[in-house]
Amino acid sequence: DHARRFVGVLHGMGCQFALDDFGSGVGSFSNLKNLPLDYLKIDGSFMRNLARDAVSQAMVAAMIKLARTLNFKVIAEQVEDAAAVDVARRMGVDYLQGYAIGRPQPLLLAA
């Protein structure tokens, strides 16, 4: 309850929040319901073989639909190849993270 109030205060000040690793933990749904969130981050385990795995595609589609119902933007983690980028874009993912987008690098080189 304290965390919910704290996040609510920060959200009221303009901070935005994402629920990370959605789909990998048991608390995800209660957090969706109880926290003022802006983004849903789909766990990378669903993205690894997205282009070739119909079950992952169905689960990601359901997560996207849930996020849209709650007016959240969608972020996909661990997008590692061009095929996953293509499928995620076609499915309506808003933001992508992973090696297909860029490799980790020092901040000074990220300009």
Sequence and secondary structure as in RCSB ss.txt:
>XXXX:A:sequence
DHARRFVGVLHGMGCQFALDDFGSGVGSFSNLKNLPLDYLKIDGSFMRNLARDAVSQAMVAAMIKLARTLNFKVI
AEQVEDAAAVDVARRMGVDYLQGYAIGRPQPLLLAA
>XXXX:A:secstr
 HHHHHHHHHHHTT   EEEEETSSTTHHHHHHHS  SEEEE GGGTTTGGG HHHHHHHHHHHHHHHHTT EEE
E    SHHHHHHHHHHT SEE STTT     GGG  
